[in-house]
Amino acid sequence: MNDASRFERGERYSVVRDITTYRGVDPITGLDVLIYDFPGEARAAAGSIVSDHLPPILAVSSDGARGTLVSAMPFGASLVAPGERVVDDRFGMQAVGALRDAHALGLVHGDLSTSRVLLANAQVYLEGYGVPWAGAGAPTDEQALHADLQALVRALIELGGDNLSAEVSAALRGASAKGSYPPMTAPRLHAIIRRLAGGAVKVPGAGFGKLTLPTTTAPASGSAADAARERHSSQAATSTDRPRHSTGQNTGQNTGQKAGPTAPPNAASEDPEPITLNSDPGLTPPGEPPSSGGQPSRGLSPRDTSPGFVKALPPGATYRHGNLEEGLRPAPIRLDRDEEAAARRRSWRGPALLLLVLLVAGLAAYLTMLWQRSDNAGPAVKAFYLVDVLVEPANMPPVQMIVDKSPNDSTYATGTVLGSVPARRQFDAVGTWVVHGVFQERTTPPVTVQIPQTTSITLTFPPANGP
């Protein structure tokens, strides 16, 4: 194993049970590193982690009783406070992707929480892999991997708040539910969040059931219209004692010709052939093609005079016998010249009314703009005052700055987290403010800020007790 003693240790980063984490510096590259000191042996070797969202392991060493693991610290990495806008669907997808990569490498973390999720240059990282956080008596690999997934899901729900979409929140809460079968895995959850974050799937609202779309079976060969046309031509060639468009099957008796295709007894009934301009209405004798356009030859009458399909009429109603040769009836309503002129006038009323509405809307918008310009008593724009916030010691990791007291007209209530520092932060009201810094279990004394006089403050942490 590589020797980890060459890395320079700095301030203590965190303490979990008997495992202490320090922020350090690589003397060769000058980059920040995380140095873990723990009892026992490391769970991963140097160079064994290859992932875009897992810090690589630079060195591992052990003296038998205690071990040391050094991993790279992403440049500019910082912790994320709950409710920050950066914790969105893409943030959750990257975090679960990091867990998926770790599971693919067979790595178990054992202490995933919000303090293990880092953000650097819009990239999410999970730190601490390779360290035996769970200690002795760890569960089986499957149980440990599932425990890591549950812990990360709880951390994402805590960090995301209302910034996560309803679809991704539902997926995370479903993954954290107990007793789900089969148990959720990191690759499966990553695939689900990836689909949901892209908007491919929407969670239905309450009251909607499962929709089932009807399906149809395509004919064995050709289209449905071709099959219906073949069936109709077969019937027209073999039947002379019934209507041509009868929906019964062709038996082929008394004709000497082969019967047309028939459906099996248990097959679903097909729709009848639609009647079109080119359909044969059954007026042409067998063997004689119809005239052009599908119309019957003049002078012919239907061969079959049976009523065929008779609909039950209402009481007192009768059928009217018509003549196929009679001409078209004139329209019941005729338009004279005055009515035609009125129709032309009505044709341009719609566009004219639309144009008038647009002109009125434009005039109203113009008058409103003039009135707003002339009104000098409008509400004042809320100002923000920037204050540079420093942290002592200077090598501390990002610290959360919390409001203890704010002016009456401020929108920040007591206990509001103004963000991570050191950084330049905004104060939204003039007056006296009191703030303090928090990092894990360490806090700074309160600091008073006078806005707008104060432009820079320093949050000083007392020296840490113990090694």
C-alpha positions in Angstrom: 0.0 0.0 0.0 1.2 3.5 -0.7 2.6 5.5 2.2 0.1 8.3 3.4 2.6 9.9 5.8 3.8 12.4 3.2 0.6 14.4 3.2 0.4 17.4 5.5 -2.5 17.4 7.9 -4.4 20.6 8.7 -7.5 21.3 10.7 -9.8 18.6 11.8 -12.7 18.1 9.3 -15.0 15.7 11.2 -15.1 13.1 13.9 -17.3 10.0 13.7 -16.9 7.6 16.5 -13.2 6.6 16.5 -12.7 7.9 12.9 -11.1 11.4 12.5 -11.0 13.3 9.2 -8.5 16.1 8.5 -8.2 18.5 5.7 -4.7 18.3 4.3 -2.4 19.3 1.4 -0.6 17.2 -1.1 3.0 18.6 -0.9 3.7 17.5 -4.5 0.7 19.0 -6.3 -0.4 21.5 -3.7 -4.1 20.3 -4.0 -6.4 19.8 -1.1 -6.9 16.3 0.3 -9.0 14.6 2.9 -7.0 12.4 5.4 -8.9 9.7 7.3 -7.5 8.2 10.5 -9.3 5.0 11.7 -8.8 1.7 13.5 -8.3 -1.4 11.4 -7.7 -1.8 7.6 -9.1 0.3 4.7 -11.8 -1.2 2.5 -10.2 0.0 -0.8 -6.7 0.3 -2.2 -5.1 3.4 -3.8 -6.3 3.9 -7.4 -9.2 1.4 -7.1 -11.9 4.1 -7.4 -12.6 5.3 -11.0 -15.8 7.5 -11.1 -16.8 11.0 -12.1 -18.6 11.5 -8.8 -16.3 9.6 -6.3 -13.0 11.3 -5.1 -10.1 9.0 -6.1 -8.0 7.4 -3.3 -4.4 8.7 -3.5 -2.7 6.6 -0.7 -3.5 4.0 1.9 -1.2 2.9 4.8 -1.6 0.9 8.0 0.6 0.0 11.0 -1.6 -3.0 12.0 -3.7 -1.2 14.7 -4.7 1.9 12.8 -5.0 2.9 9.2 -4.8 6.0 7.1 -6.5 6.8 3.8 -6.0 9.9 1.7 -8.5 10.9 -1.0 -8.5 13.9 -3.3 -10.6 16.9 -2.3 -12.5 18.2 -5.4 -11.4 21.8 -6.1 -13.8 24.3 -4.6 -15.9 21.6 -3.0 -18.3 22.6 -0.2 -21.2 21.2 1.8 -24.7 22.0 0.8 -27.3 23.4 3.2 -30.9 22.0 3.2 -33.2 23.9 0.8 -30.5 25.4 -1.4 -31.6 25.9 -5.0 -28.7 23.8 -6.3 -30.3 20.7 -4.9 -32.6 19.9 -7.9 -33.4 16.8 -10.0 -30.0 16.9 -11.7 -28.3 17.0 -8.3 -30.2 14.0 -7.1 -29.4 12.1 -10.3 -25.7 12.7 -9.9 -25.7 11.7 -6.3 -27.5 8.4 -7.1 -25.1 7.9 -10.0 -22.2 8.1 -7.6 -23.8 5.5 -5.4 -24.4 3.3 -8.6 -20.7 3.6 -9.4 -19.7 2.6 -5.9 -22.0 -0.4 -6.0 -20.6 -1.4 -9.3 -17.1 -1.4 -7.7 -18.4 -3.4 -4.7 -17.8 -0.6 -2.2 -19.9 -0.1 0.9 -19.8 3.3 2.6 -21.6 2.8 5.9 -22.0 6.5 6.9 -23.8 8.3 4.1 -25.5 11.5 5.2 -25.8 15.2 4.2 -22.3 15.8 5.5 -20.9 13.4 2.9 -22.4 15.1 -0.1 -20.1 17.7 -1.7 -20.7 20.1 -4.5 -17.9 21.4 -6.7 -18.4 23.2 -10.1 -21.9 21.9 -10.4 -20.7 18.3 -9.9 -21.8 16.1 -7.0 -19.4 13.9 -5.0 -19.8 11.4 -2.2 -16.7 11.4 0.0 -15.5 8.8 2.5 -15.5 5.6 0.4 -12.8 3.1 1.5 -13.0 4.0 5.2 -14.5 1.4 7.5 -17.3 3.6 8.9 -19.5 0.7 10.0 -16.7 -0.9 12.0 -16.7 -4.5 13.1 -19.8 -6.7 12.7 -20.9 -5.1 9.4 -24.0 -6.7 7.7 -23.8 -8.7 4.5 -22.9 -6.9 1.3 -26.5 -6.9 0.0 -27.8 -5.5 3.3 -25.0 -2.9 3.5 -25.6 -1.7 -0.1 -29.3 -1.4 0.5 -28.6 0.5 3.8 -26.3 2.9 1.8 -29.1 3.5 -0.7 -31.6 4.2 2.1 -29.2 6.6 3.8 -28.5 8.6 0.6 -32.2 8.8 -0.3 -33.0 10.3 3.2 -30.1 12.8 2.7 -31.4 13.9 -0.7 -34.9 14.3 0.6 -33.6 16.4 3.5 -31.4 18.5 1.2 -33.8 18.9 -1.6 -37.0 20.1 0.1 -39.3 21.7 -2.3 -36.6 22.2 -5.0 -37.1 18.6 -6.2 -39.9 17.9 -8.7 -42.9 16.0 -7.6 -41.9 13.1 -9.8 -38.4 12.7 -8.4 -39.6 13.3 -4.8 -42.1 10.5 -5.3 -39.4 8.2 -6.7 -37.1 8.9 -3.7 -39.9 8.4 -1.1 -40.9 5.2 -2.8 -37.3 4.0 -2.7 -37.1 4.8 1.0 -40.3 2.9 1.9 -39.9 -0.1 4.0 -41.0 -3.6 2.9 -40.9 -2.8 -0.9 -40.3 -5.9 -3.1 -38.1 -6.3 -4.9 -35.7 -4.0 -3.0 -34.7 -0.9 -4.8 -31.1 -0.8 -6.2 -28.9 2.1 -7.0 -28.7 1.4 -10.8 -32.5 1.0 -11.0 -33.2 4.2 -9.0 -30.6 6.1 -11.1 -32.5 5.0 -14.3 -35.8 6.0 -12.8 -34.6 9.5 -11.8 -32.9 10.0 -15.1 -36.2 9.4 -16.9 -38.2 11.6 -14.5 -35.6 14.4 -14.5 -35.9 14.6 -18.3 -39.7 15.0 -18.1 -40.4 11.7 -19.9 -42.8 10.6 -17.2 -45.4 12.5 -15.2 -47.0 11.5 -12.0 -50.8 11.3 -12.6 -53.1 13.3 -10.4 -55.4 11.8 -7.9 -58.5 10.2 -9.3 -57.0 8.9 -12.5 -56.9 5.1 -13.0 -54.9 2.9 -15.2 -55.7 3.6 -18.9 -55.9 0.7 -21.3 -55.7 1.4 -25.0 -57.6 -0.8 -27.5 -55.5 -2.9 -29.8 -56.2 -4.3 -33.2 -54.7 -7.2 -35.1 -53.4 -6.6 -38.5 -54.6 -8.9 -41.3 -52.3 -11.8 -42.3 -51.5 -10.3 -45.8 -52.4 -7.1 -47.4 -54.6 -4.4 -45.9 -58.1 -4.7 -44.4 -59.6 -3.0 -47.3 -58.0 -5.5 -49.8 -59.3 -8.4 -47.7 -62.8 -6.9 -47.6 -62.7 -6.2 -51.4 -61.7 -9.8 -52.1 -64.4 -11.1 -49.9 -67.0 -8.8 -51.6 -65.9 -9.8 -55.1 -66.1 -13.5 -54.2 -69.6 -13.1 -52.9 -70.7 -11.1 -56.0 -69.4 -13.9 -58.3 -71.1 -16.8 -56.4 -74.4 -15.4 -55.2 -77.4 -14.4 -57.4 -80.4 -14.9 -55.0 -79.5 -12.4 -52.3 -78.2 -8.9 -51.9 -74.6 -8.3 -53.0 -73.6 -6.7 -49.7 -74.9 -9.5 -47.5 -72.7 -10.0 -44.4 -73.2 -13.8 -44.4 -70.5 -16.2 -45.4 -70.2 -17.5 -48.9 -71.2 -21.2 -49.0 -70.3 -21.6 -52.7 -73.3 -23.9 -53.3 -75.2 -24.2 -56.7 -72.4 -22.2 -58.4 -69.6 -24.6 -59.0 -67.1 -22.1 -57.9 -64.7 -22.1 -55.0 -66.1 -20.4 -51.9 -64.4 -17.2 -50.7 -62.2 -17.0 -47.6 -64.2 -17.6 -44.4 -63.3 -16.7 -40.8 -62.8 -19.4 -38.2 -65.8 -20.1 -35.9 -64.3 -18.4 -32.8 -62.7 -15.4 -34.7 -63.9 -11.9 -33.9 -66.3 -10.5 -36.5 -64.9 -8.0 -38.9 -66.4 -4.7 -39.8 -68.4 -4.8 -43.1 -66.8 -3.4 -46.2 -67.4 0.4 -46.4 -69.6 1.7 -49.2 -67.7 4.1 -51.5 -68.3 5.8 -54.8 -66.6 2.9 -56.5 -68.5 0.2 -54.7 -70.7 -2.2 -56.7 -74.3 -1.8 -55.4 -75.3 -5.2 -56.8 -77.1 -4.0 -59.9 -74.8 -5.6 -62.4 -75.4 -9.2 -63.5 -72.7 -11.7 -62.6 -69.9 -11.7 -65.2 -70.7 -8.3 -66.5 -68.4 -5.5 -65.3 -70.0 -2.3 -64.0 -69.9 0.9 -66.1 -67.3 3.6 -65.5 -67.3 5.2 -62.1 -68.8 2.1 -60.5 -72.3 3.2 -61.5 -74.8 0.6 -62.8 -75.7 0.5 -66.5 -78.8 2.5 -67.3 -81.9 0.4 -67.7 -81.0 -2.3 -65.2 -82.8 -2.9 -61.9 -81.8 -4.9 -58.9 -82.0 -8.7 -59.4 -83.1 -9.3 -55.8 -86.3 -7.6 -54.8 -86.4 -9.0 -51.3 -86.3 -6.3 -48.6 -83.0 -7.7 -47.2 -82.4 -5.8 -44.0 -85.6 -4.2 -42.6 -85.4 -1.9 -39.6 -88.2 -1.8 -37.1 -90.0 1.5 -37.8 -91.7 3.7 -35.2 -95.5 3.4 -34.8 -97.3 5.0 -37.8 -94.1 5.4 -40.0 -93.7 3.8 -43.4 -90.9 3.4 -46.0 -91.0 5.7 -49.1 -90.3 3.8 -52.2 -87.9 5.7 -54.4 -86.6 5.5 -58.0 -82.9 5.1 -58.5 -83.1 7.0 -61.8 -84.8 10.2 -60.4 -82.7 13.3 -60.4 -81.4 15.3 -57.5 -83.9 17.4 -55.6 -83.4 21.1 -55.5 -82.1 22.7 -52.4 -84.9 23.5 -50.0 -83.5 27.0 -49.4 -82.4 29.3 -52.1 -80.2 32.3 -51.6 -81.2 35.4 -53.6 -78.9 38.2 -54.4 -79.6 40.2 -51.1 -78.9 37.1 -49.0 -75.7 36.5 -50.9 -74.6 40.1 -50.3 -75.4 39.7 -46.6 -73.3 36.5 -46.4 -70.4 38.3 -48.0 -70.7 41.0 -45.4 -70.7 38.5 -42.6 -67.6 36.8 -44.0 -65.4 39.8 -43.1 -67.0 40.7 -39.7 -64.9 38.2 -37.9 -61.5 39.5 -39.0 -62.8 43.1 -38.5 -63.8 42.4 -34.9 -60.5 40.7 -34.2 -58.6 43.7 -35.6 -60.7 46.0 -33.5 -60.0 44.0 -30.3 -56.3 44.1 -31.0 -56.3 47.9 -31.5 -58.2 48.4 -28.3 -55.8 46.1 -26.4 -52.8 48.0 -27.8 -54.3 51.4 -26.9 -55.0 50.1 -23.3 -51.4 48.9 -23.0 -50.1 52.2 -24.2 -52.2 54.2 -21.8 -51.1 52.0 -18.9 -47.5 52.5 -19.8 -48.0 56.3 -19.8 -49.8 56.2 -16.5 -47.0 54.1 -14.9 -44.4 56.6 -16.1 -46.2 59.6 -14.7 -46.7 57.9 -11.3 -43.7 58.8 -9.2 -45.1 57.4 -6.0 -44.6 53.7 -6.8 -43.2 51.2 -4.3 -39.5 51.4 -3.6 -37.3 48.6 -5.0 -35.9 46.5 -2.1 -32.2 46.9 -1.8 -29.6 44.3 -0.9 -26.4 45.1 0.9 -23.3 42.9 0.4 -21.0 42.0 3.3 -17.8 40.0 3.0 -17.8 37.2 5.5 -14.5 35.6 6.5 -13.9 32.6 8.7 -11.1 31.9 11.2 -9.2 29.7 11.1 -8.7 30.2 7.4 -8.4 26.5 6.6 -11.9 25.7 7.9 -14.2 23.9 5.4 -17.4 25.8 4.3 -19.4 27.0 7.3 -23.1 27.8 7.6 -24.0 31.4 8.7 -27.2 31.6 10.7 -29.3 34.7 11.6 -29.8 35.4 15.3 -31.4 38.8 14.9 -32.6 40.9 11.9 -34.4 44.2 11.4 -38.2 44.3 11.4 -38.5 44.9 7.6 -36.1 42.0 6.7 -37.5 38.9 5.1 -34.9 36.7 7.0 -36.4 35.4 10.2 -34.3 34.2 13.2 -32.7 30.9 12.5 -32.5 31.5 8.7 -29.3 30.0 7.0 -27.8 32.7 4.8 -25.6 30.2 3.1 -22.1 28.9 3.3 -19.1 31.1 4.1 -16.5 32.4 3.6 -18.2 34.2 0.8 -20.0 37.5 0.0 -23.5 37.4 1.4 -26.6 39.7 1.0 -28.4 41.5 3.8 -31.8 42.8 2.7 -32.6 45.5 5.4 -30.9 48.4 7.0 -30.3 48.1 10.8 -28.7 45.9 13.3 -28.1 42.2 12.5 -26.6 39.4 14.7 -25.2 36.3 13.1 -23.0 33.3 14.0 -21.4 30.4 12.2 -21.9 26.7 12.6 -19.8 23.8 11.5 -21.0 20.4 12.7 -21.0 20.7 16.5 -18.8 23.8 16.6 -20.2 27.4 16.7 -18.7 30.9 16.7 -19.6 33.7 19.1 -22.3 36.0 17.8 -21.2 38.9 15.5 -23.1 42.2 15.2 -23.5 43.7 11.8 -24.6 47.3 11.2 -26.1 47.8 7.7 -25.1 49.7 5.6 -22.0 50.7 7.6 -20.5 47.2 8.0 -18.9 45.8 4.8 -16.8 43.0 6.2 -17.0 40.6 9.3 -15.1 37.6 10.6 -16.6 34.5 12.2 -14.0 33.1 14.5 -14.2 29.5 15.8 -12.6 28.8 19.2 -9.8 26.3 19.2 -10.9 22.7 19.0 -10.5 20.5 22.1 -8.5 17.4 21.8 -6.4 16.0 19.0 
